[in-house]
Amino acid sequence: MTTQDKHLLPSTRWQALIGVVPFFAFGLVVMIGKMDQFSQVPADLIDMIFYLLVLSGFLVGWIRGFPLWSYGYLGWALLAAWLNTNSMIFGFKQGHSIWIPFGVVILIALVWTRTFDPVKILMRDIWNDWTRLTFVMYCLAAFMCLIYDENHHPYLLLLIGATILIVTAGAWFFLRSSNILGRILSVVVSCFAASIPMAISYLTWDWRAYFGLPTAETWYDNLGMAPMGYLFLLMILFWPALIGLIQRFTSHQTSNA
């Protein structure tokens, strides 16, 4: 076991269950938005319920010193606020006011704990375990896998459901892993597995005709930019590995001093 692996403490089953909730919940938000049965439910309301959910998890995670499961809530809270910046919610353009609830949560956490120690713990743990930041990035990867924007496949809900299970499973195995390899495989396998429903979607409905594009010359042309998109996902997921390289370099320099 390496020095870094000693910091890779896995979540308990209950902690992992709590940690995968936002991934599953966002998938449900996407699915509800595609279902005609919920066409009368304001999409803004559903989005704000999700935002409050992840902010609540972020708050609890801060108070408890940012355990591993809380990084997913941090990632989704940042992503939800960013995605809704300058969007129209309940008929009002939010602008940067959508970040106010995020700031309020931070203020509540500071008043509750009366210390910046949780932030120091957050920084220390990311320094000793760069995969925690990868888990934050995994939220963006999950979003890109789940969004299915402008997709009108006849079995769209089934495809989204399969993707929800894959993405949620990736988060579960990440949280339960106790070594770097296990965590890397959890998110990589999840992202590539999530590409299967997406590929099926591209290959089995005429999205080119829907968007007024010429007919594809080969079957793999129907995949569009999806393969490049997944390469981009891998770059997003693993740039935090640079922290691990810096940590090892500085440790090596210190030991040789």
HELIX and SHEET records of a PDB file:
HELIX    1   1 ASP A    5  HIS A    7  5                                   3    
HELIX    2   2 ARG A   13  LYS A   34  1                                  22    
HELIX    3   3 ASP A   36  PHE A   38  5                                   3    
HELIX    4   4 ALA A   43  ILE A   63  1                                  21    
HELIX    5   5 SER A   70  ASN A   84  1                                  15    
HELIX    6   6 GLY A   95  TRP A   99  5                                   5    
HELIX    7   7 ILE A  100  THR A  113  1                                  14    
HELIX    8   8 ASP A  117  ASN A  128  1                                  12    
HELIX    9   9 THR A  131  LEU A  146  1                                  16    
HELIX   10  10 LEU A  156  ARG A  176  1                                  21    
HELIX   11  11 ILE A  180  THR A  204  1                                  25    
HELIX   12  12 TRP A  207  TYR A  210  1                                   4    
HELIX   13  13 TRP A  219  LEU A  223  5                                   5    
HELIX   14  14 ALA A  226  PHE A  238  1                                  13    
HELIX   15  15 ALA A  241  ASN A  256  1                                  16    
SHEET    1   A 2 MET A  88  ILE A  89  0                                        
SHEET    2   A 2 PHE A  92  LYS A  93 -1                                        
END                                                                             
